[in-house]
Amino acid sequence: MAGCAGCRGRVEGLKALRAAVRGVDADVTGPDWTGFWIGVERRIRVERGRPLREAWWRPYWKPIWGHPRAALATGVLTALLIAVPFWPGPDQDGPLATAGPVTVQDVGSEDPDSSVMVYADPDRGANSGVTVVWVFASAQQ
């Protein structure tokens, strides 16, 4: 502090501020509410009440509101109504795929750098419609 005039000036300013704050009388009075309450009472007597407009969805939600079981049932029913059109039915094209033994019908290719494998389900016969064809190319391609 002895070597810095700016620091000394700052300290002296803070001491003066402290003395000024301590010397102030802190007599704080509350606000005067008498005029406020007269105005509020007058508006209550004079103004007519206006009906509140609810959102369009509130009448639909009110029967469920506060009833957790009804809300859960409504949620489940909504999920089912959305899922039913996407549910697989018996009228789908083709049978469902199942894992089972297969036979290799052909392993061969005219290209010496690649191979072809054709698999079919032996239980359904040659005309079962379920055939898997794999083509393996060489690592250079």
Short mmCIF file of the C-alpha atoms (twelve columns), coordinates in Angstrom:
data_MODEL
# 
_entry.id   MODEL 
# 
loop_
_atom_site.group_PDB 
_atom_site.id 
_atom_site.type_symbol 
_atom_site.label_atom_id 
_atom_site.label_alt_id 
_atom_site.label_comp_id 
_atom_site.label_asym_id 
_atom_site.label_seq_id 
_atom_site.Cartn_x 
_atom_site.Cartn_y 
_atom_site.Cartn_z 
_atom_site.pdbx_PDB_model_num 
ATOM 1   C CA . MET A 1   0.000   0.000   0.000   1 
ATOM 2   C CA . ALA A 2   2.889   2.356   0.757   1 
ATOM 3   C CA . GLY A 3   4.300   1.964   -2.752  1 
ATOM 4   C CA . CYS A 4   1.042   2.245   -4.772  1 
ATOM 5   C CA . ALA A 5   -0.835  5.535   -4.846  1 
ATOM 6   C CA . GLY A 6   -3.807  4.007   -6.769  1 
ATOM 7   C CA . CYS A 7   -4.292  1.274   -4.152  1 
ATOM 8   C CA . ARG A 8   -4.090  3.861   -1.327  1 
ATOM 9   C CA . GLY A 9   -6.726  5.991   -3.043  1 
ATOM 10  C CA . ARG A 10  -9.014  3.002   -3.437  1 
ATOM 11  C CA . VAL A 11  -8.696  2.041   0.218   1 
ATOM 12  C CA . GLU A 12  -9.420  5.620   1.306   1 
ATOM 13  C CA . GLY A 13  -12.513 5.667   -0.947  1 
ATOM 14  C CA . LEU A 14  -13.809 2.424   0.589   1 
ATOM 15  C CA . LYS A 15  -13.249 3.765   4.121   1 
ATOM 16  C CA . ALA A 16  -15.210 6.914   3.264   1 
ATOM 17  C CA . LEU A 17  -18.038 4.793   1.769   1 
ATOM 18  C CA . ARG A 18  -18.157 2.652   4.919   1 
ATOM 19  C CA . ALA A 19  -18.388 5.729   7.137   1 
ATOM 20  C CA . ALA A 20  -21.185 7.197   4.949   1 
ATOM 21  C CA . VAL A 21  -23.221 3.971   5.053   1 
ATOM 22  C CA . ARG A 22  -22.867 3.655   8.853   1 
ATOM 23  C CA . GLY A 23  -23.979 7.252   9.356   1 
ATOM 24  C CA . VAL A 24  -27.319 6.817   7.517   1 
ATOM 25  C CA . ASP A 25  -30.428 6.344   9.668   1 
ATOM 26  C CA . ALA A 26  -32.164 3.193   8.414   1 
ATOM 27  C CA . ASP A 27  -35.782 4.079   9.177   1 
ATOM 28  C CA . VAL A 28  -37.721 2.067   6.597   1 
ATOM 29  C CA . THR A 29  -41.492 2.425   6.628   1 
ATOM 30  C CA . GLY A 30  -43.896 0.079   4.894   1 
ATOM 31  C CA . PRO A 31  -45.896 1.147   1.842   1 
ATOM 32  C CA . ASP A 32  -49.289 2.820   2.245   1 
ATOM 33  C CA . TRP A 33  -51.886 0.272   1.103   1 
ATOM 34  C CA . THR A 34  -55.015 2.257   1.994   1 
ATOM 35  C CA . GLY A 35  -55.549 3.686   -1.504  1 
ATOM 36  C CA . PHE A 36  -54.804 0.353   -3.153  1 
ATOM 37  C CA . TRP A 37  -57.471 -1.658  -1.321  1 
ATOM 38  C CA . ILE A 38  -60.134 0.988   -1.943  1 
ATOM 39  C CA . GLY A 39  -59.505 0.698   -5.685  1 
ATOM 40  C CA . VAL A 40  -59.649 -3.107  -5.564  1 
ATOM 41  C CA . GLU A 41  -62.951 -3.108  -3.682  1 
ATOM 42  C CA . ARG A 42  -64.432 -0.577  -6.121  1 
ATOM 43  C CA . ARG A 43  -63.455 -2.714  -9.151  1 
ATOM 44  C CA . ILE A 44  -64.957 -5.809  -7.547  1 
ATOM 45  C CA . ARG A 45  -68.294 -4.030  -7.002  1 
ATOM 46  C CA . VAL A 46  -68.454 -2.260  -10.385 1 
ATOM 47  C CA . GLU A 47  -67.050 -4.697  -12.948 1 
ATOM 48  C CA . ARG A 48  -69.021 -7.685  -14.148 1 
ATOM 49  C CA . GLY A 49  -67.357 -11.041 -14.230 1 
ATOM 50  C CA . ARG A 50  -66.306 -12.440 -17.595 1 
ATOM 51  C CA . PRO A 51  -66.616 -16.151 -18.340 1 
ATOM 52  C CA . LEU A 52  -63.368 -17.985 -18.869 1 
ATOM 53  C CA . ARG A 53  -62.952 -19.744 -22.184 1 
ATOM 54  C CA . GLU A 54  -61.431 -23.174 -21.950 1 
ATOM 55  C CA . ALA A 55  -59.212 -24.800 -24.536 1 
ATOM 56  C CA . TRP A 56  -60.972 -27.062 -27.032 1 
ATOM 57  C CA . TRP A 57  -59.356 -30.211 -25.614 1 
ATOM 58  C CA . ARG A 58  -60.291 -29.648 -21.955 1 
ATOM 59  C CA . PRO A 59  -63.855 -31.081 -22.164 1 
ATOM 60  C CA . TYR A 60  -62.430 -34.291 -23.619 1 
ATOM 61  C CA . TRP A 61  -59.749 -34.543 -20.934 1 
ATOM 62  C CA . LYS A 62  -61.898 -33.693 -17.887 1 
ATOM 63  C CA . PRO A 63  -63.546 -37.139 -17.516 1 
ATOM 64  C CA . ILE A 64  -60.096 -38.748 -17.327 1 
ATOM 65  C CA . TRP A 65  -58.416 -36.020 -15.293 1 
ATOM 66  C CA . GLY A 66  -57.478 -37.240 -11.856 1 
ATOM 67  C CA . HIS A 67  -58.212 -40.897 -12.611 1 
ATOM 68  C CA . PRO A 68  -54.923 -42.718 -13.192 1 
ATOM 69  C CA . ARG A 69  -56.547 -45.993 -14.184 1 
ATOM 70  C CA . ALA A 70  -58.760 -44.303 -16.762 1 
ATOM 71  C CA . ALA A 71  -55.761 -42.390 -18.117 1 
ATOM 72  C CA . LEU A 72  -53.731 -45.614 -18.376 1 
ATOM 73  C CA . ALA A 73  -56.597 -47.425 -20.097 1 
ATOM 74  C CA . THR A 74  -56.994 -44.553 -22.537 1 
ATOM 75  C CA . GLY A 75  -53.267 -44.607 -23.329 1 
ATOM 76  C CA . VAL A 76  -53.270 -48.369 -23.922 1 
ATOM 77  C CA . LEU A 77  -56.379 -48.139 -26.100 1 
ATOM 78  C CA . THR A 78  -54.815 -45.355 -28.158 1 
ATOM 79  C CA . ALA A 79  -51.622 -47.390 -28.630 1 
ATOM 80  C CA . LEU A 80  -53.665 -50.395 -29.764 1 
ATOM 81  C CA . LEU A 81  -55.697 -48.321 -32.203 1 
ATOM 82  C CA . ILE A 82  -52.494 -47.021 -33.734 1 
ATOM 83  C CA . ALA A 83  -50.805 -50.474 -33.816 1 
ATOM 84  C CA . VAL A 84  -53.707 -52.554 -35.223 1 
ATOM 85  C CA . PRO A 85  -53.370 -51.369 -38.845 1 
ATOM 86  C CA . PHE A 86  -49.697 -52.376 -38.812 1 
ATOM 87  C CA . TRP A 87  -50.262 -55.769 -37.137 1 
ATOM 88  C CA . PRO A 88  -49.411 -58.726 -39.407 1 
ATOM 89  C CA . GLY A 89  -52.464 -60.701 -40.430 1 
ATOM 90  C CA . PRO A 90  -53.212 -64.095 -41.995 1 
ATOM 91  C CA . ASP A 91  -53.747 -62.556 -45.447 1 
ATOM 92  C CA . GLN A 92  -50.114 -61.584 -45.947 1 
ATOM 93  C CA . ASP A 93  -48.290 -62.620 -49.097 1 
ATOM 94  C CA . GLY A 94  -46.238 -65.755 -48.615 1 
ATOM 95  C CA . PRO A 95  -45.500 -67.895 -45.584 1 
ATOM 96  C CA . LEU A 96  -43.430 -66.783 -42.642 1 
ATOM 97  C CA . ALA A 97  -39.737 -67.688 -42.873 1 
ATOM 98  C CA . THR A 98  -38.497 -70.326 -40.447 1 
ATOM 99  C CA . ALA A 99  -35.030 -71.664 -39.805 1 
ATOM 100 C CA . GLY A 100 -34.433 -75.261 -40.814 1 
ATOM 101 C CA . PRO A 101 -32.140 -77.540 -42.793 1 
ATOM 102 C CA . VAL A 102 -31.361 -76.518 -46.340 1 
ATOM 103 C CA . THR A 103 -29.810 -78.230 -49.311 1 
ATOM 104 C CA . VAL A 104 -27.319 -76.707 -51.672 1 
ATOM 105 C CA . GLN A 105 -28.664 -76.999 -55.210 1 
ATOM 106 C CA . ASP A 106 -25.797 -75.456 -57.125 1 
ATOM 107 C CA . VAL A 107 -22.319 -74.155 -56.357 1 
ATOM 108 C CA . GLY A 108 -20.708 -72.821 -59.438 1 
ATOM 109 C CA . SER A 109 -19.936 -69.778 -61.485 1 
ATOM 110 C CA . GLU A 110 -18.550 -69.099 -64.938 1 
ATOM 111 C CA . ASP A 111 -16.245 -66.477 -63.403 1 
ATOM 112 C CA . PRO A 112 -13.265 -68.212 -61.731 1 
ATOM 113 C CA . ASP A 113 -12.849 -65.303 -59.270 1 
ATOM 114 C CA . SER A 114 -16.358 -65.560 -57.766 1 
ATOM 115 C CA . SER A 115 -18.733 -68.205 -56.459 1 
ATOM 116 C CA . VAL A 116 -22.514 -68.578 -56.345 1 
ATOM 117 C CA . MET A 117 -24.456 -70.632 -53.767 1 
ATOM 118 C CA . VAL A 118 -28.160 -71.439 -54.157 1 
ATOM 119 C CA . TYR A 119 -30.058 -72.870 -51.180 1 
ATOM 120 C CA . ALA A 120 -33.601 -74.268 -50.977 1 
ATOM 121 C CA . ASP A 121 -35.801 -75.814 -48.266 1 
ATOM 122 C CA . PRO A 122 -35.841 -79.627 -48.790 1 
ATOM 123 C CA . ASP A 123 -39.138 -80.141 -46.919 1 
ATOM 124 C CA . ARG A 124 -41.102 -78.003 -49.360 1 
ATOM 125 C CA . GLY A 125 -39.657 -79.377 -52.557 1 
ATOM 126 C CA . ALA A 126 -38.026 -77.702 -55.511 1 
ATOM 127 C CA . ASN A 127 -41.012 -75.413 -56.183 1 
ATOM 128 C CA . SER A 128 -41.350 -74.068 -52.633 1 
ATOM 129 C CA . GLY A 129 -40.693 -70.480 -53.675 1 
ATOM 130 C CA . VAL A 130 -38.120 -69.992 -50.919 1 
ATOM 131 C CA . THR A 131 -34.685 -69.855 -52.496 1 
ATOM 132 C CA . VAL A 132 -31.647 -67.956 -51.266 1 
ATOM 133 C CA . VAL A 133 -28.935 -66.959 -53.733 1 
ATOM 134 C CA . TRP A 134 -25.562 -65.735 -52.457 1 
ATOM 135 C CA . VAL A 135 -22.927 -64.324 -54.779 1 
ATOM 136 C CA . PHE A 136 -19.391 -64.041 -53.423 1 
ATOM 137 C CA . ALA A 137 -17.024 -61.858 -55.394 1 
ATOM 138 C CA . SER A 138 -13.276 -62.008 -55.138 1 
ATOM 139 C CA . ALA A 139 -11.429 -59.703 -52.768 1 
ATOM 140 C CA . GLN A 140 -9.924  -57.814 -55.716 1 
ATOM 141 C CA . GLN A 141 -13.337 -56.577 -56.943 1 
# 
